[in-house]
Amino acid sequence: MGPQETDYRAKGYHLDAALPPEKVVAAAEILSRHGFFIEAVTGVDWMDEGQMEVVYDFNHFDELCRVVIRSRLERDKPEVPTISHIYQGANWHERETHDFFGIKFIGHPDLSPLLLPEDADFHPLRKDFTP
């Protein structure tokens, strides 16, 4: 699925784009060049489909224009390139997403736990997590 225009009043964003992991960095570079900033990075566990999803929320500095980029990953090896070298603010968002979902951001400078204990070997927002 390519970019889809959405109804902002209904969805809270203007553009929704589903991209393969290898296109995420290029999309972030384009958005950065055009005055967008990162608001959030998070994950979704689509356990029944055998996939994870990274969701990036962007907004524009000069005018309200919210963009969502989604990237589906294989659940057994959830990896996507980092955008922390483009948006420094993505650094902690990616670390938190790694903590909670186990998604690896390839090229990230430091994926050590941000909120979980240093020795945590679990990801509490995965749907198969049991305490």
FIRO-876845 format. One record per residue (C-alpha): residue in one letter; residue number from 1; x negated, y negated, z; chain. Coordinates in pm, 1 decimal. Layout:
<pts>
r|k|u|v|w|c
A|NUM|X|Y|Z|A .
...
</pts>
This chain:
<pts>
r|k|u|v|w|c
M|1|0.0|0.0|0.0|A .
G|2|-136.7|-339.1|-89.5|A .
P|3|-47.8|-669.2|74.3|A .
Q|4|322.5|-713.2|146.7|A .
E|5|479.3|-1050.9|218.4|A .
T|6|703.2|-1034.0|525.7|A .
D|7|969.7|-1248.3|690.0|A .
Y|8|786.6|-1435.6|966.2|A .
R|9|1103.0|-1488.1|1170.2|A .
A|10|1172.5|-1114.6|1170.9|A .
K|11|818.3|-974.2|1200.3|A .
G|12|601.5|-1249.8|1351.0|A .
Y|13|355.1|-1249.2|1063.8|A .
H|14|352.0|-1355.6|700.2|A .
L|15|140.1|-1091.0|528.2|A .
D|16|86.2|-722.5|605.2|A .
A|17|-189.5|-529.5|427.9|A .
A|18|-270.3|-160.2|463.4|A .
L|19|-630.4|-101.8|357.7|A .
P|20|-867.7|194.5|360.2|A .
P|21|-1147.7|163.1|618.8|A .
E|22|-1409.1|81.3|355.4|A .
K|23|-1215.4|-235.7|255.0|A .
V|24|-1173.3|-385.0|604.9|A .
V|25|-1505.5|-574.6|610.4|A .
A|26|-1443.5|-732.1|268.5|A .
A|27|-1094.3|-840.3|377.8|A .
A|28|-1231.2|-992.8|700.8|A .
E|29|-1497.8|-1181.0|503.1|A .
I|30|-1232.1|-1325.6|270.5|A .
L|31|-1012.1|-1431.3|562.5|A .
S|32|-1310.2|-1589.1|741.1|A .
R|33|-1403.5|-1791.7|431.4|A .
H|34|-1046.4|-1921.4|412.3|A .
G|35|-1024.0|-2047.5|770.5|A .
F|36|-865.4|-1752.0|949.2|A .
F|37|-961.9|-1641.2|1299.5|A .
I|38|-916.1|-1306.7|1471.5|A .
E|39|-642.5|-1291.2|1735.0|A .
A|40|-652.1|-923.8|1827.8|A .
V|41|-773.6|-578.8|1732.8|A .
T|42|-593.1|-273.8|1866.2|A .
G|43|-515.6|86.1|1787.9|A .
V|44|-215.6|308.9|1730.3|A .
D|45|-215.4|686.5|1775.4|A .
W|46|-8.0|856.4|1506.6|A .
M|47|-64.7|1197.5|1666.2|A .
D|48|208.4|1379.7|1471.6|A .
E|49|52.9|1257.5|1145.2|A .
G|50|-303.3|1342.0|1250.7|A .
Q|51|-407.9|979.0|1215.9|A .
M|52|-514.8|676.2|1415.1|A .
E|53|-462.1|319.6|1298.1|A .
V|54|-659.1|3.5|1365.2|A .
V|55|-448.0|-312.9|1355.8|A .
Y|56|-615.6|-652.7|1308.1|A .
D|57|-418.8|-973.2|1371.7|A .
F|58|-544.2|-1294.4|1209.3|A .
N|59|-415.3|-1651.0|1218.3|A .
H|60|-517.5|-1969.4|1037.9|A .
F|61|-683.0|-2271.2|1201.3|A .
D|62|-498.9|-2543.2|1007.1|A .
E|63|-154.4|-2398.1|944.1|A .
L|64|57.3|-2116.3|1078.7|A .
C|65|-23.4|-1820.4|857.1|A .
R|66|-45.2|-1486.8|1036.7|A .
V|67|-197.3|-1188.0|856.9|A .
V|68|-199.6|-827.0|975.1|A .
I|69|-446.6|-575.5|834.3|A .
R|70|-392.5|-208.6|910.7|A .
S|71|-629.0|76.7|841.6|A .
R|72|-540.5|444.2|887.0|A .
L|73|-814.4|682.7|1002.6|A .
E|74|-843.1|1057.0|1046.6|A .
R|75|-750.7|1133.9|1406.7|A .
D|76|-1028.2|1390.2|1453.8|A .
K|77|-1296.7|1141.1|1342.1|A .
P|78|-1154.6|788.5|1377.4|A .
E|79|-1420.5|556.9|1235.6|A .
V|80|-1405.9|216.1|1072.0|A .
P|81|-1680.0|-43.1|1007.7|A .
T|82|-1710.9|-319.3|1267.3|A .
I|83|-1613.3|-676.1|1185.5|A .
S|84|-1794.9|-813.2|1492.7|A .
H|85|-2072.3|-954.3|1271.1|A .
I|86|-1807.9|-1164.1|1091.5|A .
Y|87|-1593.4|-1250.9|1393.5|A .
Q|88|-1783.9|-1255.1|1722.4|A .
G|89|-1448.8|-1252.0|1899.0|A .
A|90|-1381.5|-904.4|1758.9|A .
N|91|-1665.5|-763.1|1970.5|A .
W|92|-1468.0|-713.6|2291.0|A .
H|93|-1146.5|-623.9|2105.3|A .
E|94|-1330.0|-340.9|1929.9|A .
R|95|-1487.0|-224.4|2257.0|A .
E|96|-1146.1|-218.3|2426.0|A .
T|97|-995.5|-27.2|2132.9|A .
H|98|-1284.1|219.8|2151.5|A .
D|99|-1226.0|261.0|2527.8|A .
F|100|-854.4|326.3|2500.5|A .
F|101|-824.7|513.4|2167.9|A .
G|102|-1171.5|655.6|2096.0|A .
I|103|-1195.5|473.5|1763.2|A .
K|104|-1559.6|424.6|1666.6|A .
F|105|-1651.2|92.5|1506.0|A .
I|106|-1950.7|177.4|1288.5|A .
G|107|-2230.6|-78.1|1319.1|A .
H|108|-2096.6|-231.5|1641.6|A .
P|109|-2387.6|-356.0|1857.1|A .
D|110|-2258.2|-212.1|2187.7|A .
L|111|-1964.8|26.7|2224.6|A .
S|112|-2034.7|89.6|2593.2|A .
P|113|-1716.7|96.1|2803.3|A .
L|114|-1563.0|-244.3|2860.0|A .
L|115|-1279.2|-154.5|3097.6|A .
L|116|-1325.5|215.3|3173.8|A .
P|117|-1592.2|362.3|3403.3|A .
E|118|-1934.5|414.7|3242.5|A .
D|119|-1897.1|793.9|3263.6|A .
A|120|-1541.0|808.1|3123.6|A .
D|121|-1498.2|1092.6|2877.0|A .
F|122|-1132.2|1019.0|2800.5|A .
H|123|-925.9|766.7|2603.7|A .
P|124|-607.6|690.7|2800.7|A .
L|125|-391.4|549.6|2519.2|A .
R|126|-418.1|857.6|2300.7|A .
K|127|-84.7|1036.7|2301.9|A .
D|128|-240.5|1367.5|2407.0|A .
F|129|-409.1|1214.5|2714.5|A .
T|130|-316.7|1371.6|3045.6|A .
P|131|-455.9|1224.2|3368.3|A .
</pts>
